[in-house]
Amino acid sequence: MKIALACWGVNMDTARYLGDNPPARGEMRLPPEGTAEWDEELTSRVIGHLAARMNALATALPTTDEHLTITVPLVLP
Protein backbone atom coordinates (compact mmCIF):
# COMPACT_ATOMS: atom_id res chain seq x y z
CA MET A 1 0.00 0.00 0.00
CA LYS A 2 1.28 3.50 -0.77
CA ILE A 3 0.98 6.41 1.62
CA ALA A 4 1.56 9.98 0.43
CA LEU A 5 2.12 12.88 2.79
CA ALA A 6 2.70 16.62 2.57
CA CYS A 7 2.88 18.94 5.58
CA TRP A 8 1.96 22.59 5.24
CA GLY A 9 2.69 25.52 7.54
CA VAL A 10 -0.28 27.84 8.08
CA ASN A 11 -0.25 31.37 9.45
CA MET A 12 -1.16 31.05 13.16
CA ASP A 13 -3.84 33.75 12.97
CA THR A 14 -5.53 32.02 10.05
CA ALA A 15 -5.45 28.67 11.84
CA ARG A 16 -6.98 30.21 14.96
CA TYR A 17 -9.80 31.82 12.96
CA LEU A 18 -10.56 28.49 11.30
CA GLY A 19 -10.58 26.88 14.76
CA ASP A 20 -13.12 29.47 16.00
CA ASN A 21 -10.57 31.03 18.37
CA PRO A 22 -9.70 34.45 16.90
CA PRO A 23 -6.50 36.19 18.01
CA ALA A 24 -6.48 38.97 20.59
CA ARG A 25 -6.65 42.57 19.34
CA GLY A 26 -2.89 43.05 19.78
CA GLU A 27 -2.20 39.98 17.69
CA MET A 28 -4.43 41.24 14.90
CA ARG A 29 -1.65 43.61 13.86
CA LEU A 30 0.22 40.62 12.46
CA PRO A 31 -0.31 39.92 8.76
CA PRO A 32 -3.57 37.92 8.72
CA GLU A 33 -3.37 36.88 5.09
CA GLY A 34 -0.63 34.31 5.60
CA THR A 35 -0.88 31.58 3.04
CA ALA A 36 -0.04 27.96 3.64
CA GLU A 37 3.45 26.97 2.56
CA TRP A 38 4.78 23.48 2.02
CA ASP A 39 7.20 22.52 4.81
CA GLU A 40 9.75 20.16 3.26
CA GLU A 41 11.69 19.56 6.48
CA LEU A 42 8.60 18.68 8.51
CA THR A 43 7.27 16.45 5.73
CA SER A 44 10.57 14.56 5.63
CA ARG A 45 10.62 14.05 9.40
CA VAL A 46 7.00 12.91 9.60
CA ILE A 47 7.23 10.51 6.66
CA GLY A 48 10.47 9.14 8.12
CA HIS A 49 8.72 8.36 11.41
CA LEU A 50 5.79 6.78 9.59
CA ALA A 51 8.16 4.70 7.46
CA ALA A 52 9.92 3.37 10.55
CA ARG A 53 6.72 2.56 12.44
CA MET A 54 4.97 0.99 9.46
CA ASN A 55 7.96 -1.05 8.25
CA ALA A 56 8.19 0.71 4.89
CA LEU A 57 9.65 -1.35 2.09
CA ALA A 58 11.90 1.49 0.86
CA THR A 59 12.81 5.09 1.61
CA ALA A 60 10.37 7.90 0.83
CA LEU A 61 10.12 8.99 -2.78
CA PRO A 62 8.98 12.43 -3.98
CA THR A 63 5.92 12.90 -6.18
CA THR A 64 5.32 15.67 -8.69
CA ASP A 65 2.98 17.54 -6.32
CA GLU A 66 5.23 18.14 -3.29
CA HIS A 67 4.30 14.93 -1.47
CA LEU A 68 6.59 12.19 -0.25
CA THR A 69 5.39 8.61 -0.70
CA ILE A 70 6.27 5.42 1.14
CA THR A 71 5.24 1.86 0.32
CA VAL A 72 4.26 -0.24 3.31
CA PRO A 73 3.14 -3.85 3.59
CA LEU A 74 -0.62 -4.37 3.73
CA VAL A 75 -1.47 -6.33 6.85
CA LEU A 76 -4.89 -7.96 6.86
CA PRO A 77 -6.49 -9.04 10.16
Buried (B, 14 or more C-beta within 10 A) or exposed (E): EEBEBBBEEBBEBBBBEEEEEEBEEEEEEEEBEBEEEEBEEBBBEBBBEBBEEBEBEEEBEEEEEEBBBBBBEEEEE
